Amino acid sequence: MDEQNQSPVILALTGASGAQYALRLLQCLVQAKVPVYLMVSKAAQIVLSMETELKVPAKSAEMERFFTKQYNAESGQIRVFSQEQWTAPIASGSHQALSMVVCPCTTGTLAAIANGNSDNLLERAADVMLKEKRQLIMVVRETPFSHIHLENMLRLSQAGATIMPANPGFYQKPETLDDIIDFMVARILDHLKINHHLQSRWGE
């Protein structure tokens, strides 16, 4: 996989509900020939087993092979890193990824990133994106939001992150669950400036 023509996108899955958003986003990134640096938290692995029929392996190397086969990705297009893999490229600002998406994002992860904890690779990677003034998209999935959640979102927004709660619209009259999922994924892809044909645009 030639990564020189396309900056990798970091995709991090946490334990919030909404694993389908992340899986569809991963599929679209692969189809767009975008290299993906993937992280899946232990809680996210549990949610994947609850919300989907996929049997995703726990170990990084096996997970990498699984998703490469699942989405027919090119060899090396998907790279999976564990939460403790501190030697991963995304732990440093010298890596080439210009965008990171946390999808779905728990309010716990939101709080950790907002406070610069960097206790694991996911949090460190997000911290790197902020300090390097690169794109960080937080697809927060919770309802209702507490005062603390809102303060953390405001803090991250002020630091340069994009707060994009998983709030799909219905003006396009979705007929299936996939239509609802695609609404959110389309908005994420728009912000990543990646072309897609998931839905028609407003006014078209």
DOMI-156638 format. One record per atom (N, C-alpha, C): z negated, y negated, x negated; residue in three letters. Coordinates in steps of 0.2 Angstrom, whole numbers, plus 5000, padded with zeros to 4 digits. Example, Ala and Ser with C-alpha at 12.3 -4.5 7.8 and 13.67 -1.06 7.14 Angstrom:
496150284934ALA 496150224938ALA 496150164934ALA 496550114936SER 496450054932SER 496150004936SER 
//
This chain:
500050064996MET 500050005000MET 500049944996MET 500549894996ASP 500549834992ASP 500149784996ASP 499649764993GLU 499149714996GLU 499349644994GLU 499849634989GLN 499949574987GLN 500349524992GLN 500649554997ASN 501049525002ASN 500649505008ASN 500049535008GLN 499649525014GLN 498849525012GLN 498549475014SER 497849475012SER 497449525016SER 497049565014PRO 496649605018PRO 496149575023PRO 496049605028VAL 495549585033VAL 494949635033VAL 494349605032ILE 493749645033ILE 493549645040ILE 493449715042LEU 493249725049LEU 492549765049LEU 492049735052ALA 491449765052ALA 491249785059ALA 491049845060LEU 490749865067LEU 490049875066LEU 489649845071THR 488949855071THR 488749885078THR 488149895079GLY 487949935085GLY 487949905092GLY 488249855093ALA 488349825100ALA 488849865104ALA 488749865110SER 489249895114SER 489949855114SER 490449895115GLY 491149865114GLY 491549895108GLY 491349955106ALA 491749985101ALA 492549985102ALA 492749985108GLN 493449995110GLN 493749925107GLN 493449875107TYR 493749815104TYR 493949825097TYR 493449845093ALA 493549855086ALA 494149905085ALA 494149965088LEU 494650015087LEU 495349985089LEU 495349955094ARG 496049925096ARG 496249875091ARG 495749835088LEU 495949785083LEU 496149815077LEU 495849875075LEU 495949915069LEU 496749935070LEU 496849965075GLN 497549995077GLN 498049935076GLN 497949875079CYS 498449825078CYS 498449795071CYS 497949795067LEU 498049775060LEU 498449825056LEU 498349885058VAL 498749935054VAL 499449935056VAL 499549925062GLN 500249915065GLN 500649855062GLN 500249805060ALA 500449745057ALA 500549745050ALA 500349805047LYS 500449815040LYS 499949775036LYS 499349765039VAL 498849725036VAL 498349775033VAL 498149765026PRO 497649805023PRO 496949795026PRO 496549845027VAL 495949835031VAL 495349855026VAL 494849815025TYR 494249835022TYR 493749855028TYR 493549915029LEU 493149935035LEU 492449955033LEU 491949925037MET 491249945037MET 491049965044MET 490750025044VAL 490450045051VAL 489750065050VAL 489250025053SER 488550035052SER 488350105055SER 487750125054LYS 487550185057LYS 487450175064LYS 487250125066ALA 487150105074ALA 487850105077ALA 488350085073ALA 488950085076ALA 489250155077ALA 489150195072GLN 489350265073GLN 489050295079GLN 488450285081ILE 488150305087ILE 488450285093ILE 488650215093VAL 488950185099VAL 489650215099VAL 490050225094LEU 490650255094LEU 490650325098LEU 490150365096SER 490050435099SER 489850425107SER 489550375109MET 489350365116MET 489950335120MET 490350285117GLU 490850255121GLU 491550275120GLU 491650325115THR 492350345114THR 492250425114THR 492850455114GLU 492950525112GLU 493050545105GLU 493050495101LEU 493150505094LEU 492550535090LEU 492750585086LYS 492250615082LYS 492250585075LYS 491950535074VAL 492050495067VAL 491650525062VAL 491850545056PRO 491450565051PRO 490950515048PRO 490350535046ALA 489850485044ALA 490050455036ALA 490250505032LYS 490350485025LYS 491050445024LYS 490950395020SER 491450345019SER 492150375018SER 492150415013ALA 492850445011ALA 493150485017ALA 492750525020GLU 492950565026GLU 493150515032GLU 492850465033MET 492950415038MET 493650375036MET 493750365030GLU 494350335028GLU 494950375029GLU 494950445028ARG 495450485029ARG 495550495037ARG 494950495041PHE 495050505048PHE 495450445051PHE 495250385049PHE 495550325052PHE 496250315050PHE 496450335044THR 497050335041THR 497550385045THR 497250435047LYS 497650485051LYS 497750465058LYS 497150445061GLN 497150425068GLN 497650365070GLN 497750325065TYR 498150265066TYR 498750265062TYR 498950325059ASN 499550325055ASN 499650275050ASN 499050255047ALA 499050205042ALA 499450225035ALA 499650185031GLU 499950195025GLU 499350215020GLU 499450255015SER 498950275010SER 498650215007SER 498050215007GLY 497650155004GLY 497650095009GLY 497950095015GLN 497950035019GLN 497250025022GLN 496850075023ILE 496150065026ILE 495750095020ILE 495250045018ARG 494750065014ARG 494050065017ARG 493650115017VAL 493050115020VAL 492450105015VAL 491950065017PHE 491450055012PHE 490750065016PHE 490250095013SER 489650105016SER 489150045015SER 488650035019GLN 488249985019GLN 487849975012GLN 487850025008GLU 487450025002GLU 487950014996GLU 488550014997GLN 489050014992GLN 489149944989GLN 488649924984TRP 488649854982TRP 489149844977TRP 489549894974THR 490049884969THR 490749874973THR 490749874980ALA 491349864983ALA 491649784982ALA 492249784982PRO 492549714981PRO 492249654985PRO 492149674991ILE 491949624996ILE 491249594995ILE 490849624990ALA 490249594988ALA 490249534984ALA 490849524982SER 490949464977SER 491449414980SER 491449354978GLY 491849304981GLY 492549304977GLY 492649354972SER 493249364969SER 493749404972SER 493549434978HIS 493949474981HIS 494549434985HIS 495049474987GLN 495649434990GLN 495649424997GLN 495149455001ALA 495149445008ALA 494949375010ALA 495349355015LEU 495249285017LEU 494949275024LEU 494849335027SER 494649335034SER 494149395035SER 493649385039MET 493149445041MET 493049435048MET 493049495051VAL 492849495059VAL 492249545059VAL 491749525063VAL 491149565064VAL 491249585072VAL 491449645073CYS 491649665080CYS 491549735082CYS 491149745087PRO 490649705090PRO 490049685086PRO 489749625087CYS 489249605083CYS 488549605087CYS 488049635085THR 487449635088THR 487049565086THR 486649545091THR 486249485089THR 485749495083THR 485649555081GLY 485249565075GLY 485649555069GLY 486249575069THR 486749555064THR 486849485063THR 486949455069LEU 487049385070LEU 486449345066LEU 485849365068ALA 485249335065ALA 485249345057ALA 485449405055ALA 485349415048ALA 485849375044ALA 486449365047ILE 486949325043ILE 486849255044ILE 486549235050ALA 486349165050ALA 485849145046ALA 485449185044ASN 484849175039ASN 484949195032ASN 485649215030GLY 485849235024GLY 485449295021GLY 485249345025ASN 484849395022ASN 485149435017ASN 485749455018SER 486149495013SER 485849555011SER 485549595015ASP 485149655014ASP 485549715014ASP 486149715016ASN 486649765015ASN 487349735014ASN 487849785013LEU 488549755011LEU 488849715016LEU 488749735023LEU 489049695028LEU 488749625028LEU 488149615028GLU 487849545028GLU 488049505021GLU 488049545016ARG 488249515010ARG 489049485010ARG 489449535013ALA 490149515014ALA 490249455018ALA 489849445023ALA 489849385028ALA 489649325024ALA 489049335020ASP 488849285016ASP 489349255011ASP 489649295008VAL 490249285004VAL 490749235007VAL 490949265013MET 491449225017MET 491249155018MET 490649145020LEU 490349075021LEU 490349035015LEU 490049065010LYS 489949025004LYS 490649005001LYS 491149045002GLU 491849034999GLU 492248995004GLU 491948975010LYS 492248935015LYS 492948975017LYS 492849035019ARG 493349075021ARG 493249095029ARG 493749125032GLN 493649135039GLN 493149195041GLN 492649175045LEU 492249225048LEU 492149225055LEU 492349275059ILE 492449285066ILE 491849325068ILE 491449305073MET 490849345075MET 490949355083MET 491149425084VAL 491249445091VAL 490649465094VAL 490249425096VAL 489549435098VAL 489549465105VAL 489149525106ARG 489149555112ARG 488449565115ARG 488249525119GLU 487549525122GLU 487549485128GLU 487149495133THR 487049455139THR 486349465142THR 485949415144PRO 486149345143PRO 485949325135PRO 486049265133PHE 485849245126PHE 485249215127PHE 484749225122SER 484149195122SER 484249125118SER 483749085118HIS 483749025114HIS 483849045107HIS 483549095104ILE 483549115097ILE 484349135096ILE 484649175100HIS 485349195099HIS 485749125099HIS 485649085103LEU 486049025104LEU 485948975097LEU 485348975095GLU 485248935089GLU 485548975083GLU 485549035083ASN 485949075077ASN 486649065077ASN 486949065083MET 487649055084MET 487848975082MET 487448935084LEU 487548865082LEU 487448855075LEU 487048885072ARG 486948885064ARG 487548905061ARG 487748965063LEU 488348995060LEU 488948955061LEU 489048925067SER 489648885069SER 489648825064SER 489048795063GLN 488948735058GLN 489148755051GLN 489048815049ALA 489148845043ALA 489948855042ALA 490348855047GLY 491048875047GLY 491248935050GLY 490848975053ALA 491049035057ALA 491349015063ALA 491749065066THR 492049055073THR 491649105077THR 491249075082ILE 490849115087ILE 491349135093ILE 491549205094MET 491949225099MET 491649275103MET 491149265107PRO 490849315111PRO 491349355115PRO 491249415116ALA 491649465120ALA 491649445127ALA 492049395129ASN 492049375136ASN 492849375138ASN 493049425140PRO 493749425142PRO 493949385148PRO 494549355149GLY 494749325155GLY 495049365160GLY 495149345166PHE 495449385171PHE 496049355174PHE 496249295172TYR 496749255175TYR 497449295175TYR 497449345170GLN 498149385169GLN 498149445174GLN 497549445178LYS 497549505183LYS 497649575179LYS 497149585175PRO 497149655172PRO 497149705177PRO 497449765175GLU 497549815180GLU 497149875177GLU 497049875170THR 496649935167THR 496149905162THR 495749955160LEU 495249935155LEU 495549915148LEU 496149945147ASP 496549925141ASP 496749855141ASP 496949835147ASP 497149765148ASP 496549715146ASP 495949735148ILE 495449685147ILE 495249685139ILE 495249745136ILE 495149755129ILE 495649715125ILE 496349715127ASP 496849685124ASP 496749605124ASP 496449585129PHE 496349505130PHE 495949485124PHE 495449515123MET 494949495117MET 495349505111MET 495649565110VAL 495949575103VAL 496549525102VAL 496849505107ALA 497349455106ALA 497149395104ALA 496549375106ARG 496249315104ARG 496049315097ARG 495749375095ILE 495549385088ILE 496149375083ILE 496649415085LEU 497349415081LEU 497649345081LEU 497549305086ASP 497849235086ASP 497449195080ASP 496749205080HIS 496349165075HIS 496549195068HIS 496749255068LEU 496849285061LEU 497649265059LEU 497949235064LYS 498649215063LYS 499149275062LYS 498949325066ILE 499349395065ILE 499749395072ILE 500449405071ASN 500849415077ASN 500649475081ASN 500749465088HIS 500649525092HIS 500949515098HIS 501049565102HIS 501349565109HIS 500849595114HIS 500249585113LEU 499749615118LEU 499749595125LEU 499949525126GLN 499949495132GLN 500349435132GLN 500649415138SER 500949345138SER 500549295137SER 500749235134ARG 500349175133ARG 500349135140ARG 499849095140TRP 499749045146TRP 500349005147TRP 500549005153GLY 501148965154GLY 501848995153GLY 501849055150GLU 502449095149GLU 502649135155GLU 
//
